[in-house]
Amino acid sequence: MAKGLHLLPAGIAFLVPVSFLITYGIAVWEQHVKPILPYVSSTGTMAPESYVFSLLVNITAYLLGICVYLRYLYVKKYARFRNPRGTWLNKFSAWIGILACFGLDMVANCQVSSFPLPHYIGAFLIFIGGTIYFYMQTAVSYKMIEVIEMPHLHVLRTWLSILSCLLIIVVVACGIAAKMMFPGSKSEERQWLPKDKGYIPHILSAASEWFLVLAHGALLLTFLPSFSCITIKAPVVVIEGITETYSEPIHIISAGIPYQ
């Protein structure tokens, strides 16, 4: 039996920024990026920080997948849906959440300098898919107020989801504008200087990306009260063809000598 599952979303919300700060520190130390607001993925592009980035982000993606599944089971058990669409919404949001976790894996293992297309697809899944997931969980939380969820949580999730959507718009719009204005090559984008064209849109895009990570972490923390009352019991093992539960000790014969 496992209790204290509220530590799971709290641990993830702590692990994500710490992971990126560690890789940021290594990347700046190795002079692979400029210290003023690089993109999150730029801090894990080159070795040795790319190894740390992949390891920590992969662990985070796995833990997030567990968190999404537990949230699905929690809503399935306690939400009071008036029609089948609510049940469908819960299932669909769980799949979106798992896709977002898969996107985080792609970001971790496909560096933007080596595999840009899979990296950007993964970023799309984690940021867009993650925001959609939290929007759906916000809608679901309205059905949980009568049962166990705190009344103010759905309001907080609503505002954080709106903030995430606005930050995504800034990240994409300013990022595209900055890349169109930048005179250098793609490999030089990690060394963006204030004198370069497009520096201001670049800073706005990168800053919005960091705030987006924090907003998703804050949204994850809103699961903490509900996870505090979840208990996981050991799984029941069912062997096909065996229907009885054996509670008596089994006698084994070894070398002609019976023993328990």
TITI-861176 format. One record per residue (C-alpha): x, y, z; residue in one letter. Coordinates in steps of 0.25 Angstrom, whole numbers, plus 5000, padded with zeros to 4 digits. Layout:
BEGIN
<pt <X Y Z> 'A'> ...
***
This chain:
BEGIN
<pt <5000 5000 5000> 'M'> <pt <5005 5014 4996> 'A'> <pt <5001 5027 5002> 'K'> <pt <5006 5041 5001> 'G'> <pt <5005 5042 4986> 'L'> <pt <5003 5057 4987> 'H'> <pt <5019 5057 4987> 'L'> <pt <5018 5052 4973> 'L'> <pt <5013 5065 4966> 'P'> <pt <5021 5073 4977> 'A'> <pt <5033 5066 4973> 'G'> <pt <5031 5068 4958> 'I'> <pt <5028 5083 4960> 'A'> <pt <5042 5084 4967> 'F'> <pt <5050 5074 4958> 'L'> <pt <5046 5082 4945> 'V'> <pt <5052 5095 4948> 'P'> <pt <5064 5090 4956> 'V'> <pt <5067 5081 4944> 'S'> <pt <5067 5092 4934> 'F'> <pt <5075 5101 4944> 'L'> <pt <5086 5090 4945> 'I'> <pt <5087 5089 4930> 'T'> <pt <5087 5104 4929> 'Y'> <pt <5098 5106 4938> 'G'> <pt <5106 5095 4931> 'I'> <pt <5104 5101 4917> 'A'> <pt <5107 5115 4922> 'V'> <pt <5120 5110 4929> 'W'> <pt <5124 5103 4916> 'E'> <pt <5121 5116 4908> 'Q'> <pt <5111 5108 4900> 'H'> <pt <5100 5119 4902> 'V'> <pt <5099 5133 4906> 'K'> <pt <5095 5135 4921> 'P'> <pt <5083 5144 4918> 'I'> <pt <5071 5136 4915> 'L'> <pt <5074 5125 4905> 'P'> <pt <5063 5116 4901> 'Y'> <pt <5061 5104 4910> 'V'> <pt <5065 5094 4899> 'S'> <pt <5077 5102 4896> 'S'> <pt <5083 5099 4910> 'T'> <pt <5082 5084 4907> 'G'> <pt <5088 5084 4892> 'T'> <pt <5102 5081 4894> 'M'> <pt <5111 5071 4902> 'A'> <pt <5112 5070 4914> 'P'> <pt <5100 5077 4918> 'E'> <pt <5092 5069 4907> 'S'> <pt <5094 5056 4915> 'Y'> <pt <5089 5062 4928> 'V'> <pt <5077 5069 4921> 'F'> <pt <5073 5056 4914> 'S'> <pt <5074 5048 4927> 'L'> <pt <5066 5057 4936> 'L'> <pt <5056 5061 4926> 'V'> <pt <5053 5046 4923> 'N'> <pt <5051 5043 4938> 'I'> <pt <5041 5055 4938> 'T'> <pt <5034 5050 4926> 'A'> <pt <5032 5036 4933> 'Y'> <pt <5027 5042 4946> 'L'> <pt <5018 5051 4938> 'L'> <pt <5012 5039 4931> 'G'> <pt <5009 5033 4945> 'I'> <pt <5003 5046 4950> 'C'> <pt <4994 5047 4938> 'V'> <pt <4989 5033 4940> 'Y'> <pt <4986 5035 4954> 'L'> <pt <4978 5047 4951> 'R'> <pt <4970 5040 4941> 'Y'> <pt <4966 5029 4951> 'L'> <pt <4963 5039 4962> 'Y'> <pt <4954 5047 4953> 'V'> <pt <4947 5034 4948> 'K'> <pt <4944 5030 4962> 'K'> <pt <4939 5043 4968> 'Y'> <pt <4934 5052 4957> 'A'> <pt <4919 5054 4956> 'R'> <pt <4917 5054 4941> 'F'> <pt <4902 5056 4936> 'R'> <pt <4905 5050 4922> 'N'> <pt <4915 5041 4916> 'P'> <pt <4922 5052 4910> 'R'> <pt <4929 5055 4923> 'G'> <pt <4934 5041 4923> 'T'> <pt <4939 5043 4909> 'W'> <pt <4946 5056 4913> 'L'> <pt <4953 5050 4924> 'N'> <pt <4959 5038 4915> 'K'> <pt <4962 5048 4904> 'F'> <pt <4970 5057 4913> 'S'> <pt <4978 5045 4919> 'A'> <pt <4982 5042 4905> 'W'> <pt <4986 5056 4902> 'I'> <pt <4994 5056 4915> 'G'> <pt <5001 5044 4911> 'I'> <pt <5004 5050 4897> 'L'> <pt <5010 5062 4904> 'A'> <pt <5019 5053 4913> 'C'> <pt <5023 5046 4900> 'F'> <pt <5026 5060 4894> 'G'> <pt <5035 5063 4906> 'L'> <pt <5043 5050 4903> 'D'> <pt <5045 5055 4889> 'M'> <pt <5050 5068 4894> 'V'> <pt <5060 5061 4903> 'A'> <pt <5066 5051 4893> 'N'> <pt <5065 5059 4880> 'C'> <pt <5074 5072 4882> 'Q'> <pt <5070 5083 4874> 'V'> <pt <5083 5085 4867> 'S'> <pt <5084 5070 4862> 'S'> <pt <5069 5066 4860> 'F'> <pt <5061 5079 4859> 'P'> <pt <5048 5074 4853> 'L'> <pt <5046 5063 4864> 'P'> <pt <5050 5073 4875> 'H'> <pt <5040 5083 4870> 'Y'> <pt <5029 5073 4869> 'I'> <pt <5032 5069 4883> 'G'> <pt <5032 5083 4888> 'A'> <pt <5018 5085 4881> 'F'> <pt <5013 5073 4888> 'L'> <pt <5018 5077 4902> 'I'> <pt <5014 5092 4901> 'F'> <pt <5001 5091 4893> 'I'> <pt <4997 5077 4897> 'G'> <pt <5000 5080 4912> 'G'> <pt <4992 5093 4911> 'T'> <pt <4980 5086 4905> 'I'> <pt <4981 5075 4916> 'Y'> <pt <4981 5085 4927> 'F'> <pt <4969 5092 4920> 'Y'> <pt <4962 5079 4920> 'M'> <pt <4965 5077 4934> 'Q'> <pt <4960 5090 4937> 'T'> <pt <4946 5087 4931> 'A'> <pt <4946 5073 4939> 'V'> <pt <4949 5080 4952> 'S'> <pt <4936 5088 4951> 'Y'> <pt <4929 5074 4953> 'K'> <pt <4938 5071 4965> 'M'> <pt <4934 5083 4973> 'I'> <pt <4922 5076 4979> 'E'> <pt <4930 5064 4983> 'V'> <pt <4944 5066 4988> 'I'> <pt <4952 5077 4980> 'E'> <pt <4954 5091 4987> 'M'> <pt <4945 5101 4981> 'P'> <pt <4956 5111 4978> 'H'> <pt <4964 5101 4970> 'L'> <pt <4956 5102 4957> 'H'> <pt <4958 5117 4957> 'V'> <pt <4973 5116 4959> 'L'> <pt <4974 5105 4948> 'R'> <pt <4965 5114 4939> 'T'> <pt <4975 5126 4940> 'W'> <pt <4987 5118 4939> 'L'> <pt <4982 5111 4926> 'S'> <pt <4979 5125 4920> 'I'> <pt <4993 5130 4924> 'L'> <pt <4999 5117 4918> 'S'> <pt <4991 5120 4905> 'C'> <pt <4996 5134 4904> 'L'> <pt <5010 5130 4907> 'L'> <pt <5010 5120 4896> 'I'> <pt <5005 5131 4886> 'I'> <pt <5017 5140 4890> 'V'> <pt <5027 5129 4889> 'V'> <pt <5023 5125 4875> 'V'> <pt <5020 5139 4870> 'A'> <pt <5033 5145 4875> 'C'> <pt <5041 5133 4872> 'G'> <pt <5038 5133 4858> 'I'> <pt <5040 5148 4857> 'A'> <pt <5054 5147 4863> 'A'> <pt <5058 5136 4854> 'K'> <pt <5054 5143 4842> 'M'> <pt <5062 5156 4847> 'M'> <pt <5074 5148 4852> 'F'> <pt <5086 5150 4842> 'P'> <pt <5094 5138 4846> 'G'> <pt <5093 5123 4844> 'S'> <pt <5085 5114 4853> 'K'> <pt <5097 5109 4861> 'S'> <pt <5100 5124 4865> 'E'> <pt <5086 5126 4871> 'E'> <pt <5091 5120 4884> 'R'> <pt <5101 5132 4884> 'Q'> <pt <5090 5143 4882> 'W'> <pt <5096 5157 4885> 'L'> <pt <5088 5170 4889> 'P'> <pt <5094 5176 4876> 'K'> <pt <5088 5166 4867> 'D'> <pt <5075 5168 4860> 'K'> <pt <5063 5161 4866> 'G'> <pt <5069 5161 4880> 'Y'> <pt <5057 5167 4887> 'I'> <pt <5047 5157 4881> 'P'> <pt <5057 5146 4884> 'H'> <pt <5057 5150 4899> 'I'> <pt <5042 5152 4899> 'L'> <pt <5041 5138 4893> 'S'> <pt <5051 5131 4902> 'A'> <pt <5046 5138 4915> 'A'> <pt <5031 5134 4911> 'S'> <pt <5036 5119 4910> 'E'> <pt <5042 5119 4924> 'W'> <pt <5030 5125 4929> 'F'> <pt <5022 5115 4922> 'L'> <pt <5030 5104 4929> 'V'> <pt <5027 5110 4942> 'L'> <pt <5012 5112 4939> 'A'> <pt <5011 5097 4935> 'H'> <pt <5018 5094 4948> 'G'> <pt <5008 5102 4956> 'A'> <pt <4996 5095 4949> 'L'> <pt <5002 5082 4953> 'L'> <pt <5003 5087 4967> 'L'> <pt <4988 5089 4967> 'T'> <pt <4987 5073 4967> 'F'> <pt <4994 5073 4980> 'L'> <pt <4981 5073 4990> 'P'> <pt <4974 5062 4982> 'S'> <pt <4986 5053 4982> 'F'> <pt <4988 5055 4997> 'S'> <pt <4976 5046 4999> 'C'> <pt <4979 5035 4988> 'I'> <pt <4984 5022 4993> 'T'> <pt <4990 5011 4984> 'I'> <pt <4988 4996 4988> 'K'> <pt <4997 4985 4983> 'A'> <pt <4992 4979 4970> 'P'> <pt <4984 4966 4970> 'V'> <pt <4991 4955 4962> 'V'> <pt <4981 4946 4955> 'V'> <pt <4987 4933 4948> 'I'> <pt <4978 4928 4937> 'E'> <pt <4972 4915 4940> 'G'> <pt <4974 4916 4955> 'I'> <pt <4962 4922 4963> 'T'> <pt <4965 4918 4977> 'E'> <pt <4973 4926 4987> 'T'> <pt <4983 4918 4994> 'Y'> <pt <4985 4922 5009> 'S'> <pt <4992 4909 5014> 'E'> <pt <5007 4907 5013> 'P'> <pt <5011 4899 5001> 'I'> <pt <5019 4886 5004> 'H'> <pt <5031 4884 4995> 'I'> <pt <5039 4871 4993> 'I'> <pt <5054 4873 4992> 'S'> <pt <5064 4861 4992> 'A'> <pt <5053 4853 4998> 'G'> <pt <5052 4861 5010> 'I'> <pt <5039 4869 5012> 'P'> <pt <5039 4883 5017> 'Y'> <pt <5031 4896 5018> 'Q'> 
***
